[in-house]
Amino acid sequence: MWIYEKKLEYPVKVSSCNPTLASLIIEQFGGADGELAAALRYLTQVWTMPIPQAKAILTDIGISFSKLLTIKPIYFNFVIKFTCCTISNFYRID
Amino acid sequence: MNMNRKDFLRKIQELEFAVIELNLFLDTHPSHQQALADYNRLTQELMNAKIMYERQYGPLTNFGYAPSQYPWQWALTPWPWEDDYECKEDMACGYMKKS
């Protein structure tokens, strides 16, 4: 069911330090209405869909959302890695 | 084809983007013949591009989806978060640049 591809769906480059943005991204990633929750919701709601088109589109949207899971942490990782932000620094802000 | 790894990867990403969009459209319009024809054409192109890329730069997938040269390339080629993607004009990262 899962195949890991050693590449991103969309290229990402982060060129500035922005801990506030990093905090938003991590919330969007695993937070209450984040990608992780949304992907799981789509992929479970699909079981109750009555028509083939709905089954197809919900499955594929669920897949797309879980692909974003691979892009966002990389984005987050870059924010931290390339800018000397420490994790403790990150949590103090906001 | 004489492309460096990043350009090649970007070509694959472009093809994949088009294929994903057509896929989502076809999910709700399964009988759209033009969209299906486009999807099939680009899918063939994408599959060929991936095979060529994997031959030159190592496997994109593991667990039996692609063979590897010696030594085991899966462990040695760059990971997605290790690639520093070039920022091109048409990319969304443009606004992140320090001016």
N, CA and C atoms of all chains as a GROMACS GRO file, in nm:
protein
  579
    1MET      N    1   0.081  -0.121   0.000
    1MET     CA    2   0.000   0.000   0.000
    1MET      C    3   0.085   0.127   0.000
    2TRP      N    4   0.200   0.119   0.068
    2TRP     CA    5   0.288   0.236   0.070
    2TRP      C    6   0.414   0.211  -0.010
    3ILE      N    7   0.450   0.305  -0.095
    3ILE     CA    8   0.578   0.301  -0.164
    3ILE      C    9   0.650   0.432  -0.133
    4TYR      N   10   0.773   0.419  -0.083
    4TYR     CA   11   0.851   0.540  -0.055
    4TYR      C   12   0.931   0.575  -0.179
    5GLU      N   13   0.914   0.697  -0.226
    5GLU     CA   14   0.996   0.743  -0.338
    5GLU      C   15   1.102   0.839  -0.284
    6LYS      N   16   1.225   0.818  -0.327
    6LYS     CA   17   1.335   0.896  -0.272
    6LYS      C   18   1.345   1.032  -0.339
    7LYS      N   19   1.236   1.104  -0.338
    7LYS     CA   20   1.232   1.237  -0.397
    7LYS      C   21   1.108   1.309  -0.346
    8LEU      N   22   1.109   1.442  -0.359
    8LEU     CA   23   0.990   1.518  -0.323
    8LEU      C   24   0.897   1.531  -0.442
    9GLU      N   25   0.767   1.547  -0.412
    9GLU     CA   26   0.673   1.571  -0.520
    9GLU      C   27   0.695   1.711  -0.577
   10TYR      N   28   0.739   1.801  -0.493
   10TYR     CA   29   0.756   1.940  -0.533
   10TYR      C   30   0.884   1.994  -0.469
   11PRO      N   31   0.967   2.065  -0.547
   11PRO     CA   32   1.094   2.111  -0.489
   11PRO      C   33   1.076   2.216  -0.379
   12VAL      N   34   1.159   2.208  -0.278
   12VAL     CA   35   1.149   2.299  -0.164
   12VAL      C   36   1.285   2.363  -0.139
   13LYS      N   37   1.286   2.494  -0.117
   13LYS     CA   38   1.409   2.559  -0.077
   13LYS      C   39   1.377   2.664   0.028
   14VAL      N   40   1.448   2.660   0.138
   14VAL     CA   41   1.429   2.758   0.244
   14VAL      C   42   1.557   2.838   0.259
   15SER      N   43   1.546   2.971   0.250
   15SER     CA   44   1.669   3.049   0.249
   15SER      C   45   1.678   3.147   0.365
   16SER      N   46   1.579   3.147   0.455
   16SER     CA   47   1.591   3.239   0.567
   16SER      C   48   1.543   3.172   0.696
   17CYS      N   49   1.592   3.226   0.810
   17CYS     CA   50   1.554   3.172   0.940
   17CYS      C   51   1.422   3.235   0.982
   18ASN      N   52   1.322   3.151   1.012
   18ASN     CA   53   1.193   3.205   1.051
   18ASN      C   54   1.123   3.110   1.149
   19PRO      N   55   1.160   3.121   1.279
   19PRO     CA   56   1.104   3.028   1.378
   19PRO      C   57   0.952   3.039   1.392
   20THR      N   58   0.897   3.157   1.371
   20THR     CA   59   0.751   3.172   1.379
   20THR      C   60   0.684   3.091   1.269
   21LEU      N   61   0.740   3.102   1.148
   21LEU     CA   62   0.688   3.023   1.036
   21LEU      C   63   0.706   2.874   1.063
   22ALA      N   64   0.821   2.838   1.121
   22ALA     CA   65   0.846   2.698   1.153
   22ALA      C   66   0.739   2.645   1.249
   23SER      N   67   0.702   2.729   1.344
   23SER     CA   68   0.600   2.689   1.440
   23SER      C   69   0.464   2.668   1.373
   24LEU      N   70   0.432   2.755   1.277
   24LEU     CA   71   0.308   2.737   1.200
   24LEU      C   72   0.311   2.608   1.120
   25ILE      N   73   0.426   2.582   1.058
   25ILE     CA   74   0.438   2.463   0.973
   25ILE      C   75   0.422   2.336   1.055
   26ILE      N   76   0.481   2.335   1.174
   26ILE     CA   77   0.473   2.214   1.255
   26ILE      C   78   0.330   2.193   1.304
   27GLU      N   79   0.257   2.301   1.325
   27GLU     CA   80   0.114   2.291   1.362
   27GLU      C   81   0.033   2.237   1.245
   28GLN      N   82   0.062   2.289   1.126
   28GLN     CA   83  -0.005   2.242   1.005
   28GLN      C   84   0.027   2.096   0.975
   29PHE      N   85   0.140   2.052   1.022
   29PHE     CA   86   0.186   1.916   0.997
   29PHE      C   87   0.113   1.815   1.085
   30GLY      N   88   0.124   1.832   1.216
   30GLY     CA   89   0.069   1.731   1.304
   30GLY      C   90  -0.039   1.782   1.398
   31GLY      N   91  -0.080   1.908   1.381
   31GLY     CA   92  -0.176   1.969   1.472
   31GLY      C   93  -0.319   1.920   1.451
   32ALA      N   94  -0.412   1.983   1.522
   32ALA     CA   95  -0.552   1.940   1.525
   32ALA      C   96  -0.611   1.932   1.384
   33ASP      N   97  -0.588   2.033   1.303
   33ASP     CA   98  -0.638   2.031   1.166
   33ASP      C   99  -0.523   2.022   1.067
   34GLY      N  100  -0.420   1.952   1.106
   34GLY     CA  101  -0.301   1.940   1.022
   34GLY      C  102  -0.315   1.832   0.916
   35GLU      N  103  -0.209   1.818   0.839
   35GLU     CA  104  -0.205   1.725   0.727
   35GLU      C  105  -0.226   1.580   0.771
   36LEU      N  106  -0.161   1.546   0.881
   36LEU     CA  107  -0.167   1.409   0.931
   36LEU      C  108  -0.311   1.370   0.962
   37ALA      N  109  -0.382   1.456   1.034
   37ALA     CA  110  -0.521   1.429   1.071
   37ALA      C  111  -0.609   1.426   0.947
   38ALA      N  112  -0.588   1.522   0.855
   38ALA     CA  113  -0.672   1.530   0.735
   38ALA      C  114  -0.654   1.406   0.648
   39ALA      N  115  -0.530   1.365   0.629
   39ALA     CA  116  -0.503   1.248   0.545
   39ALA      C  117  -0.576   1.125   0.601
   40LEU      N  118  -0.566   1.107   0.732
   40LEU     CA  119  -0.632   0.992   0.794
   40LEU      C  120  -0.783   1.001   0.782
   41ARG      N  121  -0.836   1.124   0.795
   41ARG     CA  122  -0.982   1.140   0.782
   41ARG      C  123  -1.029   1.102   0.643
   42TYR      N  124  -0.960   1.154   0.540
   42TYR     CA  125  -0.999   1.120   0.402
   42TYR      C  126  -0.992   0.970   0.380
   43LEU      N  127  -0.883   0.910   0.426
   43LEU     CA  128  -0.861   0.768   0.396
   43LEU      C  129  -0.954   0.676   0.475
   44THR      N  130  -1.018   0.726   0.582
   44THR     CA  131  -1.116   0.643   0.653
   44THR      C  132  -1.258   0.674   0.606
   45GLN      N  133  -1.285   0.801   0.572
   45GLN     CA  134  -1.419   0.836   0.524
   45GLN      C  135  -1.450   0.768   0.391
   46VAL      N  136  -1.344   0.736   0.315
   46VAL     CA  137  -1.364   0.677   0.183
   46VAL      C  138  -1.442   0.545   0.192
   47TRP      N  139  -1.431   0.475   0.304
   47TRP     CA  140  -1.499   0.345   0.316
   47TRP      C  141  -1.651   0.358   0.313
   48THR      N  142  -1.703   0.476   0.342
   48THR     CA  143  -1.850   0.491   0.344
   48THR      C  144  -1.904   0.554   0.215
   49MET      N  145  -1.816   0.579   0.117
   49MET     CA  146  -1.860   0.646  -0.004
   49MET      C  147  -1.943   0.553  -0.093
   50PRO      N  148  -2.059   0.601  -0.143
   50PRO     CA  149  -2.150   0.515  -0.218
   50PRO      C  150  -2.117   0.500  -0.367
   51ILE      N  151  -2.045   0.598  -0.427
   51ILE     CA  152  -2.023   0.588  -0.572
   51ILE      C  153  -1.875   0.582  -0.604
   52PRO      N  154  -1.839   0.520  -0.720
   52PRO     CA  155  -1.699   0.499  -0.756
   52PRO      C  156  -1.618   0.628  -0.764
   53GLN      N  157  -1.678   0.736  -0.821
   53GLN     CA  158  -1.606   0.861  -0.833
   53GLN      C  159  -1.563   0.915  -0.697
   54ALA      N  160  -1.653   0.905  -0.600
   54ALA     CA  161  -1.623   0.955  -0.465
   54ALA      C  162  -1.515   0.870  -0.399
   55LYS      N  163  -1.522   0.740  -0.418
   55LYS     CA  164  -1.417   0.652  -0.364
   55LYS      C  165  -1.281   0.688  -0.421
   56ALA      N  166  -1.280   0.712  -0.553
   56ALA     CA  167  -1.153   0.743  -0.620
   56ALA      C  168  -1.096   0.876  -0.572
   57ILE      N  169  -1.180   0.979  -0.570
   57ILE     CA  170  -1.127   1.112  -0.539
   57ILE      C  171  -1.085   1.121  -0.393
   58LEU      N  172  -1.160   1.058  -0.302
   58LEU     CA  173  -1.121   1.064  -0.160
   58LEU      C  174  -0.992   0.987  -0.134
   59THR      N  175  -0.977   0.873  -0.199
   59THR     CA  176  -0.852   0.798  -0.186
   59THR      C  177  -0.734   0.882  -0.232
   60ASP      N  178  -0.750   0.945  -0.350
   60ASP     CA  179  -0.638   1.020  -0.407
   60ASP      C  180  -0.608   1.148  -0.330
   61ILE      N  181  -0.713   1.210  -0.274
   61ILE     CA  182  -0.688   1.328  -0.191
   61ILE      C  183  -0.616   1.287  -0.063
   62GLY      N  184  -0.655   1.174  -0.007
   62GLY     CA  185  -0.586   1.122   0.111
   62GLY      C  186  -0.439   1.096   0.083
   63ILE      N  187  -0.412   1.040  -0.034
   63ILE     CA  188  -0.273   1.015  -0.074
   63ILE      C  189  -0.198   1.147  -0.087
   64SER      N  190  -0.263   1.245  -0.153
   64SER     CA  191  -0.198   1.375  -0.173
   64SER      C  192  -0.163   1.439  -0.039
   65PHE      N  193  -0.254   1.429   0.057
   65PHE     CA  194  -0.227   1.491   0.187
   65PHE      C  195  -0.112   1.422   0.258
   66SER      N  196  -0.104   1.291   0.244
   66SER     CA  197   0.008   1.225   0.310
   66SER      C  198   0.140   1.254   0.238
   67LYS      N  199   0.133   1.293   0.110
   67LYS     CA  200   0.255   1.335   0.040
   67LYS      C  201   0.304   1.467   0.096
   68LEU      N  202   0.209   1.555   0.133
   68LEU     CA  203   0.249   1.682   0.194
   68LEU      C  204   0.326   1.657   0.323
   69LEU      N  205   0.297   1.545   0.388
   69LEU     CA  206   0.370   1.510   0.509
   69LEU      C  207   0.518   1.498   0.483
   70THR      N  208   0.556   1.461   0.361
   70THR     CA  209   0.699   1.448   0.334
   70THR      C  210   0.761   1.582   0.300
   71ILE      N  211   0.682   1.674   0.247
   71ILE     CA  212   0.738   1.804   0.209
   71ILE      C  213   0.752   1.895   0.330
   72LYS      N  214   0.651   1.900   0.414
   72LYS     CA  215   0.652   1.995   0.525
   72LYS      C  216   0.762   1.975   0.627
   73PRO      N  217   0.785   1.851   0.675
   73PRO     CA  218   0.893   1.837   0.771
   73PRO      C  219   1.029   1.871   0.711
   74ILE      N  220   1.044   1.849   0.581
   74ILE     CA  221   1.169   1.884   0.517
   74ILE      C  222   1.186   2.035   0.518
   75TYR      N  223   1.079   2.102   0.490
   75TYR     CA  224   1.075   2.247   0.497
   75TYR      C  225   1.113   2.293   0.638
   76PHE      N  226   1.050   2.231   0.736
   76PHE     CA  227   1.075   2.262   0.876
   76PHE      C  228   1.220   2.234   0.912
   77ASN      N  229   1.268   2.120   0.868
   77ASN     CA  230   1.404   2.077   0.894
   77ASN      C  231   1.505   2.178   0.842
   78PHE      N  232   1.479   2.230   0.720
   78PHE     CA  233   1.568   2.328   0.661
   78PHE      C  234   1.569   2.456   0.743
   79VAL      N  235   1.452   2.497   0.788
   79VAL     CA  236   1.442   2.619   0.867
   79VAL      C  237   1.535   2.609   0.987
   80ILE      N  238   1.534   2.493   1.052
   80ILE     CA  239   1.620   2.473   1.168
   80ILE      C  240   1.766   2.456   1.128
   81LYS      N  241   1.788   2.368   1.030
   81LYS     CA  242   1.924   2.323   0.999
   81LYS      C  243   2.014   2.433   0.944
   82PHE      N  244   1.961   2.510   0.852
   82PHE     CA  245   2.048   2.603   0.782
   82PHE      C  246   2.060   2.738   0.849
   83THR      N  247   2.003   2.753   0.965
   83THR     CA  248   1.998   2.888   1.020
   83THR      C  249   2.040   2.894   1.165
   84CYS      N  250   2.099   2.789   1.217
   84CYS     CA  251   2.149   2.787   1.354
   84CYS      C  252   2.038   2.807   1.456
   85CYS      N  253   1.913   2.789   1.420
   85CYS     CA  254   1.807   2.792   1.519
   85CYS      C  255   1.816   2.662   1.598
   86THR      N  256   1.817   2.667   1.727
   86THR     CA  257   1.811   2.543   1.803
   86THR      C  258   1.666   2.511   1.832
   87ILE      N  259   1.640   2.388   1.866
   87ILE     CA  260   1.502   2.348   1.897
   87ILE      C  261   1.450   2.428   2.018
   88SER      N  262   1.534   2.444   2.120
   88SER     CA  263   1.489   2.516   2.239
   88SER      C  264   1.453   2.661   2.204
   89ASN      N  265   1.530   2.717   2.116
   89ASN     CA  266   1.504   2.850   2.064
   89ASN      C  267   1.365   2.855   2.001
   90PHE      N  268   1.337   2.752   1.924
   90PHE     CA  269   1.211   2.743   1.851
   90PHE      C  270   1.091   2.738   1.945
   91TYR      N  271   1.103   2.661   2.051
   91TYR     CA  272   0.987   2.648   2.141
   91TYR      C  273   0.965   2.770   2.228
   92ARG      N  274   1.068   2.850   2.248
   92ARG     CA  275   1.052   2.969   2.331
   92ARG      C  276   0.970   3.075   2.258
   93ILE      N  277   0.980   3.076   2.127
   93ILE     CA  278   0.910   3.178   2.050
   93ILE      C  279   0.763   3.143   2.037
   94ASP      N  280   0.680   3.243   2.034
   94ASP     CA  281   0.534   3.229   2.019
   94ASP      C  282   0.463   3.209   2.153
   95MET      N  283   2.000   1.148  -2.363
   95MET     CA  284   1.962   1.264  -2.280
   95MET      C  285   2.079   1.302  -2.190
   96ASN      N  286   2.118   1.428  -2.196
   96ASN     CA  287   2.233   1.472  -2.120
   96ASN      C  288   2.194   1.582  -2.020
   97MET      N  289   2.136   1.539  -1.908
   97MET     CA  290   2.090   1.635  -1.808
   97MET      C  291   2.158   1.604  -1.677
   98ASN      N  292   2.183   1.707  -1.593
   98ASN     CA  293   2.235   1.674  -1.462
   98ASN      C  294   2.122   1.623  -1.372
   99ARG      N  295   2.160   1.571  -1.254
   99ARG     CA  296   2.063   1.498  -1.173
   99ARG      C  297   1.946   1.587  -1.132
  100LYS      N  298   1.975   1.711  -1.092
  100LYS     CA  299   1.868   1.797  -1.043
  100LYS      C  300   1.771   1.838  -1.152
  101ASP      N  301   1.825   1.866  -1.272
  101ASP     CA  302   1.736   1.899  -1.384
  101ASP      C  303   1.648   1.780  -1.420
  102PHE      N  304   1.711   1.663  -1.415
  102PHE     CA  305   1.638   1.541  -1.447
  102PHE      C  306   1.526   1.519  -1.346
  103LEU      N  307   1.560   1.538  -1.218
  103LEU     CA  308   1.462   1.520  -1.112
  103LEU      C  309   1.346   1.618  -1.129
  104ARG      N  310   1.382   1.740  -1.167
  104ARG     CA  311   1.279   1.842  -1.185
  104ARG      C  312   1.186   1.807  -1.302
  105LYS      N  313   1.244   1.752  -1.406
  105LYS     CA  314   1.164   1.707  -1.521
  105LYS      C  315   1.063   1.600  -1.474
  106ILE      N  316   1.110   1.509  -1.390
  106ILE     CA  317   1.022   1.406  -1.335
  106ILE      C  318   0.912   1.469  -1.250
  107GLN      N  319   0.950   1.567  -1.170
  107GLN     CA  320   0.851   1.634  -1.085
  107GLN      C  321   0.746   1.706  -1.168
  108GLU      N  322   0.788   1.766  -1.279
  108GLU     CA  323   0.693   1.835  -1.366
  108GLU      C  324   0.594   1.737  -1.428
  109LEU      N  325   0.647   1.626  -1.480
  109LEU     CA  326   0.560   1.525  -1.538
  109LEU      C  327   0.463   1.470  -1.435
  110GLU      N  328   0.515   1.447  -1.314
  110GLU     CA  329   0.433   1.388  -1.211
  110GLU      C  330   0.322   1.484  -1.169
  111PHE      N  331   0.354   1.612  -1.165
  111PHE     CA  332   0.253   1.713  -1.131
  111PHE      C  333   0.136   1.708  -1.230
  112ALA      N  334   0.168   1.702  -1.359
  112ALA     CA  335   0.064   1.697  -1.463
  112ALA      C  336  -0.019   1.570  -1.449
  113VAL      N  337   0.050   1.459  -1.423
  113VAL     CA  338  -0.019   1.330  -1.412
  113VAL      C  339  -0.113   1.328  -1.290
  114ILE      N  340  -0.069   1.388  -1.180
  114ILE     CA  341  -0.154   1.393  -1.060
  114ILE      C  342  -0.281   1.473  -1.088
  115GLU      N  343  -0.264   1.589  -1.152
  115GLU     CA  344  -0.381   1.672  -1.183
  115GLU      C  345  -0.480   1.599  -1.273
  116LEU      N  346  -0.428   1.533  -1.376
  116LEU     CA  347  -0.515   1.459  -1.467
  116LEU      C  348  -0.583   1.344  -1.394
  117ASN      N  349  -0.509   1.279  -1.305
  117ASN     CA  350  -0.563   1.168  -1.225
  117ASN      C  351  -0.683   1.216  -1.142
  118LEU      N  352  -0.665   1.329  -1.073
  118LEU     CA  353  -0.772   1.380  -0.988
  118LEU      C  354  -0.895   1.417  -1.070
  119PHE      N  355  -0.871   1.476  -1.188
  119PHE     CA  356  -0.981   1.512  -1.276
  119PHE      C  357  -1.056   1.387  -1.324
  120LEU      N  358  -0.978   1.286  -1.362
  120LEU     CA  359  -1.038   1.163  -1.413
  120LEU      C  360  -1.118   1.088  -1.306
  121ASP      N  361  -1.079   1.106  -1.180
  121ASP     CA  362  -1.153   1.040  -1.072
  121ASP      C  363  -1.301   1.075  -1.077
  122THR      N  364  -1.330   1.201  -1.106
  122THR     CA  365  -1.470   1.243  -1.110
  122THR      C  366  -1.524   1.252  -1.253
  123HIS      N  367  -1.438   1.234  -1.353
  123HIS     CA  368  -1.482   1.235  -1.493
  123HIS      C  369  -1.423   1.114  -1.566
  124PRO      N  370  -1.463   0.992  -1.525
  124PRO     CA  371  -1.397   0.871  -1.577
  124PRO      C  372  -1.414   0.851  -1.728
  125SER      N  373  -1.511   0.917  -1.789
  125SER     CA  374  -1.534   0.895  -1.933
  125SER      C  375  -1.481   1.006  -2.021
  126HIS      N  376  -1.397   1.093  -1.967
  126HIS     CA  377  -1.342   1.203  -2.046
  126HIS      C  378  -1.225   1.152  -2.130
  127GLN      N  379  -1.250   1.134  -2.260
  127GLN     CA  380  -1.150   1.065  -2.343
  127GLN      C  381  -1.023   1.146  -2.364
  128GLN      N  382  -1.037   1.278  -2.381
  128GLN     CA  383  -0.919   1.361  -2.404
  128GLN      C  384  -0.827   1.358  -2.281
  129ALA      N  385  -0.888   1.373  -2.163
  129ALA     CA  386  -0.809   1.370  -2.039
  129ALA      C  387  -0.740   1.236  -2.023
  130LEU      N  388  -0.812   1.129  -2.056
  130LEU     CA  389  -0.754   0.995  -2.044
  130LEU      C  390  -0.637   0.977  -2.141
  131ALA      N  391  -0.652   1.029  -2.261
  131ALA     CA  392  -0.544   1.018  -2.359
  131ALA      C  393  -0.421   1.094  -2.310
  132ASP      N  394  -0.443   1.216  -2.256
  132ASP     CA  395  -0.331   1.293  -2.202
  132ASP      C  396  -0.265   1.219  -2.087
  133TYR      N  397  -0.350   1.163  -1.999
  133TYR     CA  398  -0.297   1.090  -1.884
  133TYR      C  399  -0.209   0.974  -1.929
  134ASN      N  400  -0.257   0.897  -2.026
  134ASN     CA  401  -0.180   0.782  -2.073
  134ASN      C  402  -0.048   0.823  -2.138
  135ARG      N  403  -0.053   0.931  -2.216
  135ARG     CA  404   0.068   0.977  -2.284
  135ARG      C  405   0.173   1.023  -2.181
  136LEU      N  406   0.129   1.106  -2.084
  136LEU     CA  407   0.224   1.159  -1.985
  136LEU      C  408   0.272   1.050  -1.890
  137THR      N  409   0.184   0.953  -1.861
  137THR     CA  410   0.225   0.842  -1.775
  137THR      C  411   0.339   0.763  -1.840
  138GLN      N  412   0.324   0.738  -1.972
  138GLN     CA  413   0.429   0.668  -2.044
  138GLN      C  414   0.560   0.746  -2.038
  139GLU      N  415   0.548   0.878  -2.059
  139GLU     CA  416   0.666   0.964  -2.056
  139GLU      C  417   0.732   0.962  -1.918
  140LEU      N  418   0.647   0.968  -1.814
  140LEU     CA  419   0.698   0.967  -1.676
  140LEU      C  420   0.767   0.835  -1.643
  141MET      N  421   0.706   0.724  -1.686
  141MET     CA  422   0.765   0.593  -1.658
  141MET      C  423   0.902   0.581  -1.726
  142ASN      N  424   0.910   0.627  -1.851
  142ASN     CA  425   1.038   0.623  -1.921
  142ASN      C  426   1.143   0.709  -1.850
  143ALA      N  427   1.100   0.830  -1.808
  143ALA     CA  428   1.193   0.922  -1.742
  143ALA      C  429   1.245   0.860  -1.612
  144LYS      N  430   1.156   0.795  -1.536
  144LYS     CA  431   1.199   0.735  -1.410
  144LYS      C  432   1.297   0.621  -1.432
  145ILE      N  433   1.271   0.540  -1.535
  145ILE     CA  434   1.362   0.429  -1.565
  145ILE      C  435   1.501   0.483  -1.602
  146MET      N  436   1.502   0.588  -1.685
  146MET     CA  437   1.631   0.647  -1.725
  146MET      C  438   1.702   0.708  -1.604
  147TYR      N  439   1.626   0.778  -1.520
  147TYR     CA  440   1.684   0.841  -1.401
  147TYR      C  441   1.745   0.734  -1.309
  148GLU      N  442   1.669   0.628  -1.286
  148GLU     CA  443   1.715   0.525  -1.193
  148GLU      C  444   1.839   0.452  -1.246
  149ARG      N  445   1.847   0.439  -1.378
  149ARG     CA  446   1.965   0.377  -1.437
  149ARG      C  447   2.090   0.462  -1.410
  150GLN      N  448   2.072   0.594  -1.421
  150GLN     CA  449   2.187   0.684  -1.407
  150GLN      C  450   2.220   0.718  -1.263
  151TYR      N  451   2.115   0.743  -1.182
  151TYR     CA  452   2.139   0.803  -1.050
  151TYR      C  453   2.094   0.716  -0.933
  152GLY      N  454   2.061   0.590  -0.958
  152GLY     CA  455   2.020   0.503  -0.849
  152GLY      C  456   1.869   0.500  -0.831
  153PRO      N  457   1.819   0.400  -0.758
  153PRO     CA  458   1.676   0.376  -0.748
  153PRO      C  459   1.601   0.487  -0.674
  154LEU      N  460   1.479   0.516  -0.720
  154LEU     CA  461   1.390   0.609  -0.649
  154LEU      C  462   1.302   0.535  -0.550
  155THR      N  463   1.284   0.405  -0.576
  155THR     CA  464   1.200   0.325  -0.486
  155THR      C  465   1.278   0.201  -0.445
  156ASN      N  466   1.231   0.138  -0.336
  156ASN     CA  467   1.300   0.016  -0.290
  156ASN      C  468   1.200  -0.098  -0.273
  157PHE      N  469   1.230  -0.194  -0.191
  157PHE     CA  470   1.142  -0.308  -0.164
  157PHE      C  471   1.092  -0.376  -0.292
  158GLY      N  472   1.182  -0.390  -0.388
  158GLY     CA  473   1.146  -0.468  -0.506
  158GLY      C  474   1.088  -0.390  -0.622
  159TYR      N  475   1.081  -0.258  -0.612
  159TYR     CA  476   1.026  -0.180  -0.723
  159TYR      C  477   1.132  -0.135  -0.823
  160ALA      N  478   1.259  -0.140  -0.785
  160ALA     CA  479   1.365  -0.104  -0.879
  160ALA      C  480   1.494  -0.176  -0.840
  161PRO      N  481   1.569  -0.221  -0.941
  161PRO     CA  482   1.696  -0.288  -0.911
  161PRO      C  483   1.803  -0.185  -0.874
  162SER      N  484   1.914  -0.232  -0.815
  162SER     CA  485   2.022  -0.141  -0.776
  162SER      C  486   2.155  -0.191  -0.828
  163GLN      N  487   2.243  -0.098  -0.863
  163GLN     CA  488   2.380  -0.136  -0.896
  163GLN      C  489   2.456  -0.164  -0.767
  164TYR      N  490   2.579  -0.218  -0.781
  164TYR     CA  491   2.666  -0.238  -0.665
  164TYR      C  492   2.744  -0.109  -0.638
  165PRO      N  493   2.766  -0.065  -0.517
  165PRO     CA  494   2.701  -0.118  -0.397
  165PRO      C  495   2.556  -0.069  -0.383
  166TRP      N  496   2.484  -0.128  -0.293
  166TRP     CA  497   2.342  -0.097  -0.264
  166TRP      C  498   2.318   0.055  -0.264
  167GLN      N  499   2.259   0.102  -0.376
  167GLN     CA  500   2.247   0.247  -0.397
  167GLN      C  501   2.146   0.315  -0.306
  168TRP      N  502   2.046   0.238  -0.261
  168TRP     CA  503   1.939   0.298  -0.180
  168TRP      C  504   1.996   0.370  -0.057
  169ALA      N  505   2.100   0.311  -0.001
  169ALA     CA  506   2.157   0.369   0.121
  169ALA      C  507   2.254   0.484   0.091
  170LEU      N  508   2.296   0.497  -0.034
  170LEU     CA  509   2.407   0.588  -0.062
  170LEU      C  510   2.367   0.715  -0.138
  171THR      N  511   2.258   0.711  -0.211
  171THR     CA  512   2.217   0.830  -0.287
  171THR      C  513   2.148   0.930  -0.192
  172PRO      N  514   2.144   1.060  -0.231
  172PRO     CA  515   2.089   1.162  -0.140
  172PRO      C  516   1.942   1.140  -0.104
  173TRP      N  517   1.907   1.174   0.019
  173TRP     CA  518   1.768   1.165   0.064
  173TRP      C  519   1.695   1.294   0.027
  174PRO      N  520   1.561   1.288   0.025
  174PRO     CA  521   1.486   1.406  -0.020
  174PRO      C  522   1.519   1.534   0.058
  175TRP      N  523   1.550   1.521   0.186
  175TRP     CA  524   1.578   1.641   0.265
  175TRP      C  525   1.724   1.684   0.256
  176GLU      N  526   1.803   1.609   0.182
  176GLU     CA  527   1.943   1.647   0.166
  176GLU      C  528   1.968   1.722   0.036
  177ASP      N  529   1.869   1.718  -0.053
  177ASP     CA  530   1.881   1.791  -0.178
  177ASP      C  531   1.852   1.938  -0.154
  178ASP      N  532   1.941   2.024  -0.198
  178ASP     CA  533   1.916   2.167  -0.187
  178ASP      C  534   1.865   2.214  -0.324
  179TYR      N  535   1.735   2.227  -0.334
  179TYR     CA  536   1.677   2.256  -0.465
  179TYR      C  537   1.707   2.399  -0.508
  180GLU      N  538   1.742   2.411  -0.634
  180GLU     CA  539   1.764   2.543  -0.692
  180GLU      C  540   1.634   2.619  -0.692
  181CYS      N  541   1.644   2.749  -0.668
  181CYS     CA  542   1.523   2.832  -0.671
  181CYS      C  543   1.509   2.895  -0.809
  182LYS      N  544   1.409   2.847  -0.885
  182LYS     CA  545   1.386   2.904  -1.016
  182LYS      C  546   1.274   3.007  -1.009
  183GLU      N  547   1.266   3.090  -1.112
  183GLU     CA  548   1.174   3.203  -1.106
  183GLU      C  549   1.028   3.163  -1.088
  184ASP      N  550   0.991   3.051  -1.150
  184ASP     CA  551   0.850   3.013  -1.145
  184ASP      C  552   0.814   2.936  -1.019
  185MET      N  553   0.908   2.926  -0.927
  185MET     CA  554   0.881   2.846  -0.808
  185MET      C  555   0.829   2.929  -0.692
  186ALA      N  556   0.750   2.863  -0.607
  186ALA     CA  557   0.686   2.931  -0.496
  186ALA      C  558   0.786   2.984  -0.394
  187CYS      N  559   0.909   2.934  -0.399
  187CYS     CA  560   1.007   2.977  -0.299
  187CYS      C  561   1.056   3.118  -0.326
  188GLY      N  562   1.021   3.174  -0.442
  188GLY     CA  563   1.069   3.306  -0.479
  188GLY      C  564   1.049   3.413  -0.373
  189TYR      N  565   0.934   3.412  -0.310
  189TYR     CA  566   0.905   3.516  -0.214
  189TYR      C  567   0.982   3.501  -0.084
  190MET      N  568   1.047   3.385  -0.065
  190MET     CA  569   1.124   3.363   0.056
  190MET      C  570   1.263   3.427   0.049
  191LYS      N  571   1.302   3.466  -0.071
  191LYS     CA  572   1.436   3.521  -0.088
  191LYS      C  573   1.454   3.650  -0.008
  192LYS      N  574   1.572   3.664   0.050
  192LYS     CA  575   1.604   3.791   0.115
  192LYS      C  576   1.632   3.894   0.007
  193SER      N  577   1.569   4.009   0.018
  193SER     CA  578   1.594   4.110  -0.086
  193SER      C  579   1.679   4.224  -0.029
   0.00000   0.00000   0.00000
